[in-house]
Amino acid sequence: MTTPSLYAAREPIFPRRVSGWFRRLKWWLMAATLGIYYLTPWIRWDRGPGLPDQAVLVDLAGRRFYFFWIEIWPHEFYFVAGLLIMAGLGLFLFTSALGRVWCGYACPQTVWTDLFILVERWIEGDRNARVRLHHAKWNARKWRLRITKWTVWMLIGLATGGAWVFYFTDAPTLLRNLLNLTAHPVAYVTIAILTLTTFVFGGFMREQVCIYMCPWPRIQAAMMDSDTITVAYREWRGEPRGKKRIEGAGDCIDCMACVNVCPMGIDIRDGQQMECITCALCIDACDDVMERIGRPRGLIDYLALSDEPAERAGEAPKPVWRHILRPRTVLYTAMWSAIGLGLLYALFIRSDIELTVSPVRNPTFVVQSDGAIRNIYDVRLRNKLGEARQFHLSLTSDAVLRIDLEGGDGQLNVDVPADATVLQRVYVTARPQDEAATAHRTDLRLWVEDVDSGERAGRETTFNGRVQ
């Protein structure tokens, strides 16, 4: 007895060209997203001398993230974490309200697959021509068309990988180094990997990435319910299927137009399916057929399944806003807005100067020859401005304490370069007769003040005395 194979070879999908409102929307979004991705590293932004002039830059060497006028330091990673949380909540919100609109319109896999299919159609022809070519024997014409297509795909993949590395260093400089073969090997390896993955995922795997590799199709079911507006087939209007001239037939003439344009190769008339990315191309295809046979548009449309009973009875469905504004979407919107407002507040109140204080605990204190007690602190001064500044250090406390700087020669000013951090050792001393010298702990606050602007920042710490 032969054991049946559990492996099924992929059946290539050749979507047919379609025109309509949703197809035009996808073209505009594809142009916008690809334009942003490819062009953003080349936008310049003047931050002053000694600082990168690239508008968007992930500076791993300098441990900075630059986004136009915003500069994120390593200790401010909560901004990035907050943005990632907002992205997740936004995905939950849009999926709950409108189904998998992210997958259908803006997901990188969808965008690059659309671009690769467009190239394929330009070179090999529309659906029927591509099907014939796929089944044809390998000859000079087939080799020529395939090599041409693969070459263009590879160039797109190369541009994709190249654009990615430009986000991590100065783009014009890196481009020159890449062309001169003097760039770091990591850049070439990264470009090679991204080129290959773009070529394979967008050109050959396509819908398999969405079905088998992406976890979102499995998660989306928890985000959607009967009030979610998604692409669906009005079965109560289209069935039974048949030619228009057959008495008693529904509006669906079983022309297969909706199936032939689907990039996932599914039949939307079979109901909700995990593979559907709600790209709405089947709506454009079906509306075109309905217009040609003189039937109302909307046999396939964006709709909520909870409206089915009303539509079957010939009644008007609920307004769209009632489907969108429901407890789940309101909760997601409130959470998304709260995090966004919190990040904006944190962004606008943050200071251009900062300090962190780390007491040196080995030893906890030092007894000097005159009996005075000295504590040592490592103070990290951070200047976020685009020019060098002079910072003045001081302290406040209920006790009598003296502050000195290592190497300061009696001065309490520290020069901090532009957009840099300086580690300064600070000594705080209590005289033998002062209370702080014998107290277990004394609270104090170290201050740093910008000499030019007067802006201040402070941090609380403690002074450790010698308990009698």
C-alpha positions in Angstrom: 0.0 0.0 0.0 1.5 3.3 -1.1 1.4 6.1 1.5 -0.1 9.3 0.0 2.2 12.3 -0.2 1.5 15.1 2.2 3.2 17.6 -0.1 1.4 19.4 -2.8 3.3 21.4 -5.4 2.3 25.0 -5.7 0.0 25.9 -8.5 1.1 29.2 -9.9 -1.5 32.0 -9.8 -1.8 34.4 -12.7 -4.1 37.3 -11.8 -5.9 39.0 -14.6 -5.6 42.7 -15.2 -8.5 44.6 -13.7 -9.5 48.3 -13.5 -11.7 50.1 -11.1 -11.7 52.3 -8.0 -10.0 49.8 -5.7 -7.3 48.9 -8.2 -6.5 52.7 -8.7 -6.4 53.1 -4.9 -3.9 50.2 -4.7 -1.7 51.8 -7.5 -1.7 55.1 -5.6 -0.8 53.5 -2.3 1.9 51.4 -4.0 3.5 54.5 -5.5 3.3 56.3 -2.2 4.8 53.5 0.0 7.5 52.6 -2.5 8.3 56.3 -2.9 8.6 56.8 0.8 10.8 53.7 1.2 13.2 54.4 -1.6 13.5 58.2 -1.3 13.4 58.9 2.4 17.2 58.1 3.0 18.0 60.9 0.5 16.2 63.7 2.3 18.6 66.1 3.9 18.2 67.8 7.2 20.6 70.4 8.6 21.4 69.7 12.3 24.5 71.8 12.6 28.2 71.0 12.4 29.4 67.6 13.4 25.9 66.0 13.2 24.4 63.9 10.4 22.4 65.8 7.8 20.2 62.8 6.9 16.6 63.4 7.8 15.9 59.8 8.8 18.9 57.8 10.2 19.4 54.9 12.5 22.9 55.6 13.7 24.0 52.4 15.3 27.6 53.6 15.8 26.5 56.8 17.5 23.6 55.1 19.2 21.1 57.6 17.9 17.8 57.6 15.9 17.2 60.7 13.9 13.8 61.6 12.5 13.8 65.0 11.0 13.9 67.4 14.0 13.6 64.6 16.6 16.6 62.8 18.0 16.1 59.7 20.1 18.9 58.7 22.5 19.5 55.1 23.8 17.9 55.9 27.2 14.8 57.2 25.3 14.0 53.9 23.7 10.6 54.0 25.2 9.6 56.3 22.3 10.4 53.5 19.9 8.6 51.0 22.1 5.6 53.3 22.3 5.5 53.6 18.5 5.6 49.8 18.1 2.7 49.5 20.6 0.8 52.1 18.7 1.4 50.2 15.4 0.1 47.0 17.0 -3.0 48.7 18.3 -3.6 50.5 15.0 -3.4 47.1 13.3 -6.0 45.7 15.8 -8.2 48.8 15.2 -8.2 48.7 11.4 -8.7 44.9 11.4 -11.6 45.1 13.8 -13.3 47.9 11.7 -12.3 47.0 8.1 -10.8 43.6 8.1 -7.4 42.9 6.6 -7.0 46.3 5.0 -3.3 46.4 6.0 -2.7 43.1 4.2 -4.6 44.2 1.1 -3.1 47.6 0.6 0.0 48.4 2.6 1.8 45.2 3.7 5.3 45.1 2.1 4.6 41.6 0.8 1.5 42.8 -1.0 3.2 46.0 -2.3 6.2 44.2 -3.8 4.1 41.3 -5.1 1.9 43.8 -6.9 5.0 45.4 -8.4 6.4 42.1 -9.5 3.1 41.1 -11.1 3.0 44.4 -12.9 6.5 43.7 -14.3 5.4 40.1 -15.2 2.4 41.4 -17.1 4.4 44.0 -19.0 6.9 41.4 -20.2 4.8 38.3 -20.6 1.3 39.6 -21.2 -2.0 39.3 -19.4 -3.4 36.2 -17.7 -4.1 34.0 -20.7 -0.7 34.7 -22.3 1.1 34.0 -19.0 -0.8 30.7 -18.5 0.1 29.6 -22.1 3.7 30.6 -21.5 3.8 28.6 -18.2 2.6 25.4 -19.9 4.7 25.9 -23.1 7.9 24.0 -23.6 11.2 25.8 -23.0 12.3 27.4 -26.2 14.2 30.6 -27.1 11.2 32.8 -26.6 10.3 31.5 -23.2 13.9 31.7 -22.0 14.1 35.3 -23.3 10.9 36.4 -21.6 11.8 34.6 -18.3 15.4 35.9 -18.2 14.1 39.5 -18.9 11.5 39.2 -16.2 13.9 37.7 -13.7 16.5 40.4 -14.4 14.0 43.2 -13.7 12.9 41.4 -10.5 16.5 41.1 -9.4 17.1 44.9 -10.1 14.0 45.7 -8.0 15.3 43.4 -5.2 18.7 45.1 -5.4 17.1 48.5 -5.1 15.1 47.2 -2.1 18.2 45.9 -0.3 20.2 48.9 -1.1 17.6 51.3 0.1 17.4 49.5 3.4 21.1 49.9 4.3 20.9 53.6 3.4 18.8 54.1 6.5 21.8 53.1 8.7 24.5 55.4 7.5 24.9 58.5 5.3 23.3 57.5 2.0 25.4 59.4 -0.5 28.7 58.3 1.2 27.6 54.7 1.4 26.5 54.7 -2.3 30.0 55.9 -3.3 31.6 53.3 -1.2 29.4 50.6 -2.6 30.2 51.6 -6.2 33.9 51.8 -5.3 33.8 48.4 -3.6 35.1 50.0 -0.4 32.0 49.6 1.8 32.0 47.4 4.9 31.3 43.7 4.1 28.2 43.9 6.3 26.6 46.3 3.8 27.2 43.9 0.9 25.9 40.9 2.8 22.8 42.7 4.0 22.0 43.9 0.4 22.6 40.4 -0.9 20.2 38.8 1.6 17.5 41.4 1.1 17.8 41.2 -2.7 17.4 37.5 -2.6 14.5 37.5 -0.2 12.7 40.2 -2.2 13.3 38.3 -5.4 12.0 35.0 -4.0 9.1 36.3 -1.9 7.8 38.7 -4.4 8.5 36.7 -7.5 7.9 33.0 -6.6 6.4 32.5 -3.2 3.9 35.4 -3.3 0.6 34.2 -1.7 2.5 31.4 0.1 4.2 34.0 2.3 0.7 35.3 3.4 -0.8 31.8 3.9 2.1 29.8 5.5 4.7 32.3 6.8 2.7 35.2 8.1 1.0 34.7 11.5 -1.6 37.5 11.0 -4.2 35.4 9.1 -4.5 33.2 12.1 -4.7 36.1 14.6 -7.1 38.2 12.6 -10.1 35.9 13.5 -9.8 37.2 17.1 -10.0 40.8 15.8 -13.1 40.4 13.6 -16.7 39.8 14.2 -20.0 40.0 12.3 -19.9 43.8 12.4 -16.5 44.0 10.8 -16.8 45.5 7.3 -14.9 43.3 5.0 -15.0 42.0 1.4 -17.9 39.5 1.0 -20.2 38.0 -1.6 -24.0 38.7 -1.3 -25.0 35.1 -1.6 -28.7 35.9 -1.1 -28.6 38.0 -4.2 -26.2 36.0 -6.5 -27.6 32.5 -6.0 -28.5 30.3 -7.7 -25.8 31.0 -10.2 -26.6 30.8 -13.9 -26.7 32.7 -17.1 -28.7 35.8 -17.1 -31.3 34.3 -19.5 -32.1 31.4 -17.2 -35.3 32.0 -15.3 -34.9 32.1 -11.5 -31.1 32.5 -11.6 -29.4 35.0 -9.3 -27.2 37.9 -10.4 -24.0 35.8 -10.4 -23.5 34.5 -13.9 -20.5 32.3 -12.8 -18.1 34.2 -15.1 -15.2 33.5 -12.7 -14.0 37.1 -13.1 -13.7 37.5 -9.3 -11.5 34.3 -9.2 -9.3 35.3 -12.1 -8.3 38.6 -10.6 -7.6 37.3 -7.1 -3.9 37.4 -6.2 -4.5 34.6 -3.6 -6.3 32.4 -6.1 -9.5 31.9 -3.9 -13.2 32.1 -4.8 -14.8 34.8 -2.6 -18.1 33.2 -3.2 -17.1 30.4 -0.9 -17.4 32.7 2.1 -14.9 34.1 4.5 -11.4 32.5 4.1 -8.1 32.8 5.9 -6.4 33.4 2.6 -8.4 36.5 1.7 -6.4 39.7 2.1 -9.4 42.0 1.3 -7.6 43.7 -1.6 -11.0 44.3 -3.2 -9.9 43.5 -6.7 -12.8 41.0 -6.9 -15.2 44.0 -6.3 -13.8 45.9 -9.3 -14.0 42.8 -11.5 -17.6 41.9 -10.4 -18.8 45.5 -10.6 -17.6 45.7 -14.2 -19.5 42.5 -15.1 -22.7 43.7 -13.4 -22.6 47.0 -15.4 -22.2 45.1 -18.6 -25.1 42.8 -18.0 -27.3 45.6 -16.6 -27.5 44.5 -13.0 -26.8 46.6 -9.8 -23.2 46.9 -8.6 -22.2 45.5 -5.3 -22.8 41.7 -5.7 -19.3 41.5 -4.1 -18.6 44.5 -1.9 -17.3 45.7 1.5 -20.1 44.8 3.9 -20.9 43.5 7.4 -22.2 40.0 7.7 -24.6 41.2 10.4 -26.5 43.1 7.8 -27.4 39.9 5.9 -30.9 39.4 7.5 -31.9 43.0 6.7 -30.7 42.9 3.1 -32.4 39.5 2.5 -35.6 41.1 3.7 -35.1 44.1 1.4 -34.5 46.5 4.3 -31.7 49.1 4.5 -28.6 47.9 6.4 -27.2 49.7 9.4 -25.2 52.9 8.7 -21.5 52.3 8.3 -20.6 54.4 11.4 -22.6 52.0 13.6 -20.5 49.1 12.4 -17.2 51.0 13.0 -18.1 52.7 16.3 -18.6 49.8 18.6 -17.0 49.0 22.0 -14.0 47.1 20.6 -13.0 49.8 18.1 -13.7 52.6 20.7 -11.4 50.8 23.2 -8.6 50.4 20.6 -8.9 54.0 19.6 -8.8 55.2 23.2 -5.7 53.1 24.0 -4.0 54.2 20.8 -4.8 57.9 21.4 -3.7 57.7 25.1 -0.3 56.2 24.1 0.2 58.7 21.3 -0.7 61.7 23.5 1.7 60.3 26.2 4.5 60.1 23.7 3.9 63.6 22.4 3.8 65.0 26.0 7.1 63.2 26.8 8.6 64.5 23.6 7.8 68.1 24.2 8.7 68.3 27.9 12.1 66.6 27.6 15.0 68.8 28.3 18.0 69.5 26.1 20.3 68.9 29.0 20.2 65.8 31.2 22.3 64.2 33.9 22.5 60.8 35.6 24.1 60.3 38.9 25.8 57.0 40.0 27.3 57.0 43.5 30.6 55.1 43.8 30.0 52.5 46.4 33.5 51.0 46.7 34.2 52.5 49.1 30.9 54.0 50.3 32.8 57.0 51.7 36.4 58.2 52.3 37.7 59.6 55.5 40.2 62.4 54.8 43.2 63.3 57.0 41.3 66.2 58.7 38.3 63.9 59.5 36.1 65.1 56.7 33.8 62.6 54.9 33.9 62.5 51.2 31.4 60.7 48.8 32.3 60.1 45.2 29.8 60.2 42.3 30.0 59.6 38.6 27.8 62.2 36.9 27.0 61.7 33.2 26.2 65.1 31.5 24.3 64.9 28.3 24.1 67.8 25.8 21.4 67.3 23.2 22.0 70.6 21.5 23.7 71.0 18.2 26.5 73.2 19.7 29.0 72.9 22.5 27.8 74.2 25.8 29.2 74.9 29.2 27.4 73.3 32.2 27.7 74.5 35.8 27.3 71.9 38.6 25.9 72.6 42.0 24.0 70.9 44.8 21.2 71.6 47.2 20.7 69.9 50.6 19.5 70.7 54.1 22.9 69.8 55.3 26.2 71.7 54.8 28.1 70.0 51.9 30.8 71.1 49.5 31.0 70.0 45.9 34.3 69.7 43.8 35.0 68.3 40.4 37.9 66.0 39.5 40.4 68.0 37.5 38.3 71.1 38.0 40.9 73.2 39.9 38.2 74.7 42.0 36.0 75.4 39.0 32.5 73.9 38.8 32.0 74.3 35.0 32.3 71.5 32.5 32.5 71.9 28.7 30.2 69.4 26.9 30.6 69.0 23.1 27.5 69.2 20.8 25.2 66.2 20.9 27.5 64.3 23.2 27.8 62.9 26.7 30.6 63.6 29.2 31.4 61.5 32.3 32.5 63.7 35.2 33.6 62.5 38.6 32.2 64.7 41.4 33.3 64.8 45.1 30.9 65.9 47.8 32.5 66.5 51.2 31.1 67.1 54.7 33.3 68.7 57.4 33.9 66.6 60.6 31.7 69.0 62.7 28.8 68.9 60.2 25.8 66.7 60.8 26.0 65.0 57.4 29.4 63.6 58.4 27.9 61.4 61.2 24.4 60.8 59.8 23.7 57.5 58.2 22.2 59.1 55.0 21.6 62.6 53.9 19.5 63.5 51.0 20.8 65.9 48.4 20.2 67.0 44.8 22.8 67.5 42.2 22.1 70.2 39.6 23.4 71.0 36.2 22.7 74.4 34.6 23.4 75.6 31.1 25.5 78.7 31.6 24.2 80.4 28.4 20.5 79.6 28.5 19.9 79.1 32.3 18.1 75.8 31.7 18.5 73.4 34.6 18.2 69.7 35.3 18.6 67.8 38.6 18.8 64.4 40.1 18.3 63.3 43.7 20.9 61.1 45.5 22.2 60.5 49.0 25.3 61.3 51.0 26.6 58.5 53.2 28.2 59.5 56.5 30.2 57.7 59.2 27.7 56.6 61.8 29.0 57.2 65.3 
